[in-house]
Amino acid sequence: MNKVLVVVFFLLLGGCTPMPPLNFSVPNVGVSPKKIDAELRSMTVTLGRPDEAKGDLPMGIEATTAMWQTALQEAIDRMAIFKDDAARKVNIQVKVLALNIPVFGASFTTKTIARYEIIDRATGSIIYTQEIAADGVVPANHAFVGVVRARESINRSVQNNISQFLQALGSVDVNKPMFPAPTQQ
């Protein structure tokens, strides 16, 4: 009887912690004092191919790419770093290379790796490219239920990944591409 009461107690206690939604929206994004002399025309977020993967890409991860893209677009819009009337037009392409989610543990750390590229639409030059790795750490005292901690660690990891990219945008110079396109004759 005592074992049944203990199980019921833990189930009730676990039921008190609501499951957080997946939410990749980056908090506290401010307007950038620096502007990139280019207009952002499109953005895509996709999963890396198996030969590109730098870690786990668990089944079902496909659904997160749309949320990642929406959160990134929202953050860039709030940052107001691109010029809408610029002559140069660019695309941002993000490829998710890893989303390592721990299966169990007291504290949860999720690691994401994504490659961000800014591409000049007119020339095909890669203006900027970088693989960004970020962790999302949720301590054991965050919630009693492990699934809640795991989900929150995913949120934090993707938010931190996007945040690192936003910080790197301040150093982008569209006039000095990292990989210029070969000139055509």
Secondary structure by P-SEA (a helix, b strand, c coil): caaaaaaaaaaaaaaacccccccccccccccccccccccccbbbbbbbcccccccccccccccaaaaaaaaaaaaaaaaccccccccccbbbbbbbccccccccccbbbbbbbbbbbbbccccccccbbbbbbbbbbbcccccccaaaaaaaaaaaaaaaaaaaaaaaccccccccccccccccc
